[in-house]
Amino acid sequence: MSERATRPAWLPLAAAAVVVPTVLAGLTLLWPRPQIETELTRTGTEALAAAGFPGAALSLDGRDATITGIPAGADRQRAIDAVQAVTGVRVAAFPAPGSGGGGGNGGGAPAVAAQPFGIAHQGDNLVLTGVVGSDDQRAQLVAAATAQAAGRGVVDQLTVTPGAPLPAGVDGTSVGAAAAAVAAGTGSAAVSIAPSGVTLSGAVADEAAKAAAAKAVAAALPGATVDDQLTVAAATATGGDLDAATKQQLQSSISALLAGAPIAFEPDSPQLTPQGSGTVATVLDLLKAAPGARVEVDGFVAPGKGNGKLTAQQLSDQRAGTVRDALVAGGVAADHITAAGKGEGPARRVVITVV
């Protein structure tokens, strides 16, 4: 009897059980680890968002996933199951308690800090700003805002950073409600949703509109602290000098706006970025609602920067002048604006102070 005829039938299967995993492991080693981690972070974050955790963050160590950004009281097992269902993930878990993460995530490595999410009414458009964790998340939030924009255009200035968390409470429902509240304003209302709370800024037509906007945003984000800095256009449109309380309120609205959407410039240039132009338009709306306002516009450049032709001082002068000219062209009295370059300071930005 030949050796082929006497070989047990299970031998080829046993050989395959050893060889196949070895080959697959070798192929995994040939695939660059950073590329594996980047792809699994992206797909895992999308899986978390689809499972109802849009603000969660994911970090990979090879094919082992660590989930953060989900409160202890949430259905964590559902999050684990969603990530472990992703092809390529070996195991998913939350950081071990007491391992130093904090932030309500059950310990472990700190989650990426959530960036403020903004919705601003600029001209005939609603402008969305902030950082989201995936393209799908971005599309969901833009669609939610568009559905509630009352026919206005929606300008998407969101940045996608895989795995980046959103502030607590930011989802399609809350973004849609906030968009509806902003769209009902006079053309300058804005909502900024940050981990520390929610800020309403800009101008509305009357006290009833102000109360309605604050109520709508508070209902969309239950439990959030809402800082209502909305101004009433009719109350400030007297044309005379502003009283101290109105100045303070106007300054708060401008400062909140610039914190979420700075007046930014192209690198080494006095030319505004698209976001910078949109923010100037919103500042213009605020000033037109308070025609007695007087402001100081200060321009800055990044430390050590000129543009090869202009010094830092000259470039900062031009940046302040760009904003002043835009405000004057929009109808603000030229003698109500003082513009000056301050040289080095907050990179590629302008600061506006009510005086």
Secondary structure by P-SEA (a helix, b strand, c coil): cccccccccaaaaaaaaccaaaaaaaaaaaccaaaaaaaaaaaaaaaaaaaccccbbbbbcccbbbbcccccccaaaaaaaaaaaccccccccccccccccccccccccccccccbbbbbbcccbbbbbcccccaaaaaaaaaaaaaacccbbbbbcccccccccccccccaaaaaaaaaaaaacccccbbbbcccbbbbbcccccaaaaaaaaaaaaaacccccccccccccccccccccccaaaaaaaaaaaaaaaaacccccccccccccaaaaaaaaaaaaaaaacccbbbbbbbbcccccccccccaaaaaaaaaaaaaaaaaaaccccccbbbbbcccccccbbbbbcc
